[in-house]
């Protein structure tokens, strides 16, 4: 997974895979998701990211599995 931030447009892109994008869907006015040909998530774009996603701070935490 990659997170890219473009300060000139205040846009964040979260790339989950490197598969080819087949379709882009608008989730809300500032959030879009890209899907592959099987409908699986490829990436998500957040416009006005500082206001909509709180990008003034970014952290990553991998959670442990709770499987028994």
ZIQUIBEL-V5145 format. One record per helix or strand of 3 or more residues. SS is the DSSP state (a for helix, b for strand). FROM is the first residue (numbers start at 1). LEN is the number of residues. If there is no record, write none. Layout:
SS FROM LEN
SS FROM LEN
//
This chain:
b 2 5
b 11 5
b 23 6
b 31 5
b 41 6
a 49 5
//
